Structures are given as structure tokens and as C-alpha cells.
Amino acid sequence: MKNLDLASERFVSLSHGELAIDEVIEKIKLFLEEDSKSEYSLVIGTDSSEKFENGDKKRTVNLITAVVVHRKGFGGKYFWKKKCIYNIHSLRQKIYAETFESLAFAGSFVPVFKKSLNGHSPNYKLEIHVDIGEHGDTREMIKEIVGIVTGNGFVAKTKPDSYGASFIADKHT
């Protein structure tokens, strides 16, 4: 899985505006430190939407990746980024693109985030949320997509538990 160059990434937060990755990490770290006894989820999820440029037949797919920190029972914060890609021609390709984008982001983000904790280990569970579920056209892909995520060392969540992709990232597509 190819890692991303996080230094060039820009994120948006409804509470904090536009941020660089080091600022996102600092905001997440501060949120975790506010109540070190609580249980947290750190969620990465990607959703996409198709757009046609200038009335053309050229299809653009906007990938929105959200990183969410959720304090169980007490709310959370999220940050999101947008990436445009082309040459997506089927639902299967779209789901793969979303999944691989989440995995590439996680592969780059998690080591930097862990390093920033300086040996402190807050009580959080890392999850990759994928926008697939038992109902609808993606049901046949569940085993393979969950297998890809778990094969990369992450916990996968699908609908209805994949709010990072199916609700938060979806809100910004």
C-alpha cells in the first residue's frame, strides 16, 4: 500500500478551519488528553461522489477522507480532506478507490500520530470505516473489502457501524 505525503495535505474542520496534518494531530492529541480515562475511537473513512466537469462526459470522482476522534458517550471531532480522481467506471472501482484511499491515509497517518504521542498510550481503538453494507449493491463486496482492510492490519467497520465513511465523509462529498 502506497503511503501519502502528509506534509502537502490540507484538512478542513468545522471547529478549527483549514489545517495542516501536524495541526490535526495536535488537535486530536489535545482531545485525547482532555479525559485520559475515557475510551476513544480513532476512525478513518472515505466516501466519494461523481461529478461531471463542465457538462462534459469527463467524470471526476471526489474522494473525501475523514479522520474522526470520538470520546465514547461524549462527542468528538473530525477533520476531512478532498482528493479528485478520474477513470472510475464502476461501483466496484469506486469502493476499491475509497478503501485504498483510507488505507493509504492510515498507513501514513498512524505512524506519525503514534510518534507524536511520545510513548503515552491513550485508550483508543483504531478503525477503518468502509461505505459498504448488507443491504444494497455493495453486499457482495463485504468479505473482500473487509479482508483487504484486516489484511493491512486494521479493524474494518461496515454499515450501519461505518459512520466515518457513510455519514461524516458522505456529508462533504
C-alpha positions in Angstrom: 0.0 0.0 0.0 1.5 3.3 -1.1 1.7 5.9 1.7 0.7 9.5 1.1 2.8 12.6 1.5 1.0 14.0 4.5 3.0 17.3 4.6 1.2 18.5 1.5 -2.3 17.5 2.7 -4.8 20.2 3.9 -7.7 19.3 6.1 -10.9 21.1 7.0 -12.6 21.2 10.4 -15.9 22.9 11.1 -14.4 24.0 14.5 -10.9 24.9 13.5 -10.9 25.8 9.8 -8.2 24.7 7.4 -5.3 22.8 9.0 -2.1 21.1 8.1 -1.6 17.5 9.2 0.6 18.4 12.2 -2.2 20.7 13.4 -4.8 17.9 13.0 -2.6 15.6 15.0 -2.2 18.2 17.8 -5.9 18.8 18.0 -6.6 15.0 18.2 -3.8 14.7 20.8 -5.3 17.5 22.9 -8.8 16.0 22.7 -7.4 12.6 23.9 -5.6 14.3 26.8 -8.7 16.2 28.0 -10.0 13.0 29.6 -7.3 10.3 29.6 -9.6 7.9 31.5 -12.3 7.8 28.7 -12.4 5.3 25.9 -11.9 6.6 22.4 -12.3 5.6 18.8 -10.0 6.9 16.1 -11.7 6.4 12.8 -10.6 6.8 9.2 -13.2 6.6 6.5 -13.6 7.7 2.9 -16.7 8.3 0.7 -17.0 9.5 -2.8 -19.3 11.3 -5.2 -19.2 11.5 -9.0 -19.2 14.8 -10.8 -19.2 15.6 -14.5 -17.0 18.6 -15.5 -18.4 21.4 -17.5 -21.2 19.4 -19.0 -18.5 17.1 -20.4 -18.6 13.4 -20.4 -15.4 13.5 -18.3 -16.3 12.0 -14.9 -14.5 13.2 -11.8 -14.8 11.3 -8.5 -14.3 13.3 -5.4 -12.9 11.2 -2.5 -13.5 12.7 0.9 -11.4 11.1 3.7 -12.4 11.9 7.3 -10.4 11.3 10.4 -12.6 11.2 13.5 -11.8 11.1 17.2 -14.8 10.1 19.2 -14.9 10.0 23.0 -17.5 7.3 23.9 -20.6 8.9 25.2 -19.2 12.5 25.0 -18.9 13.5 21.3 -15.9 14.0 19.2 -14.1 16.0 16.5 -13.4 15.3 12.8 -11.2 16.6 10.1 -11.6 15.9 6.3 -9.7 16.3 3.1 -10.7 16.1 -0.6 -9.0 14.4 -3.5 -10.2 14.2 -7.1 -9.5 11.2 -9.2 -10.6 10.0 -12.7 -11.1 6.7 -14.5 -13.6 5.2 -12.2 -16.2 3.4 -14.2 -18.0 1.0 -11.9 -19.2 0.7 -8.3 -16.5 -1.9 -7.6 -13.8 0.5 -8.7 -15.3 3.3 -6.6 -15.4 1.1 -3.4 -11.8 0.0 -4.1 -10.7 3.6 -4.5 -12.4 4.6 -1.3 -10.9 1.7 0.6 -7.4 2.2 -0.8 -7.5 5.9 0.0 -8.4 5.2 3.6 -5.7 2.6 3.9 -3.0 4.8 2.3 -4.0 7.6 4.6 -3.9 5.3 7.6 -0.6 3.9 6.6 0.9 7.4 6.6 -1.0 9.0 9.4 -0.9 6.3 12.1 2.9 6.1 12.5 3.2 10.0 12.6 0.3 10.1 15.1 1.8 7.4 17.3 5.2 9.1 17.3 3.5 12.4 18.4 2.2 10.7 21.5 5.8 10.3 22.8 5.2 6.9 24.4 1.9 7.9 26.0 -0.8 5.5 25.1 -4.4 6.8 25.3 -7.2 4.3 25.4 -8.3 4.4 21.7 -9.4 1.9 19.1 -8.4 2.5 15.5 -11.0 1.6 12.9 -11.3 1.9 9.1 -14.9 2.6 8.1 -15.9 1.4 4.7 -19.1 2.5 2.9 -20.5 -1.0 2.3 -23.2 -3.0 3.9 -25.5 -6.0 3.9 -28.2 -4.1 2.0 -27.7 -2.7 -1.4 -25.3 -3.2 -4.3 -22.2 -3.5 -2.2 -23.3 -6.5 -0.1 -21.3 -8.9 -2.4 -18.1 -7.0 -1.7 -18.1 -7.2 2.1 -15.8 -10.2 2.5 -13.2 -9.0 0.1 -13.2 -5.3 1.3 -13.1 -6.3 5.0 -10.4 -8.8 4.0 -8.3 -6.1 2.4 -8.6 -3.8 5.5 -7.9 -6.6 8.0 -5.1 -7.9 5.8 -3.5 -4.5 6.2 -3.6 -4.7 10.0 -6.7 -2.6 10.7 -10.2 -3.2 12.1 -12.9 -2.8 9.5 -16.4 -1.5 10.2 -19.2 -1.7 7.6 -22.7 -0.2 7.6 -24.5 0.5 9.8 -21.4 1.0 12.0 -19.3 2.8 9.5 -20.3 6.3 10.3 -16.8 7.7 9.5 -17.4 6.9 5.8 -21.2 6.6 5.4 -22.1 9.7 7.4 -19.2 12.1 8.1 -17.2 11.8 4.9 -20.5 11.5 3.0 -21.6 14.9 4.4 -18.8 16.6 2.5 -19.0 14.7 -0.9 
